[in-house]
Amino acid sequence: MTEMTQQNSVLTTGEVAEICNVAARTVSKWIDCGRLEGYRIPGSRDRRVTREALENFMRTHGLPLTGFAAAVGQGMLLIVDANATTAQTLRDVIVQETQREVFIVRGAFEAGVICERSRPSAIIVDCNIGVNEAAGLASWLRCEKRVVRVVATGEALTAGDETSLIRAGVSMIVRKPCTVRAILSAVDPRWAKAG
């Protein structure tokens, strides 16, 4: 069984701000006044915007889609997983089905080093590296204003763990046990139909 905490592909206000080349508070104002379709996370001041809503907004207002395409496009993927066998299996399937470049690292520090050298479009982080480490990586990426979709996976995640991960900037959580297809779908819903 697969359980996801969110059903849509979502972006943080910081990610939307970088794509649109504006301040994050501007994005919050767009959402609050109803110009940009978005929502507030319950119990938090954080807001989220679906990819579809952002694309519609950009088209409606004549904003160039270059930043949007780069942010959600065909960039490299990064897998952060302490289990080398699981990571390699996931990598093999992603490469076979999407022809994307995929790197594997064992921890958050190594992931940070990779992110300093390149700009992955998505990171799949298994919470076997530690929930705090996964949340720390997502938080660092957000502070660095990196437009990176972070998908967290894990077993026995508590509601508190999930809240911490989402608040840190994780876009989607996929509970294990799950299929590779569920992880692919969390990274990009279009991949759910692949293969």
Summary of the structure (lengths in Angstrom):
residues: 195
radius of gyration: 15.9
end to end distance: 19.9
largest distance: 47.8
contacts: 612
relative contact order: 0.16
helix: 50%
strand: 17%
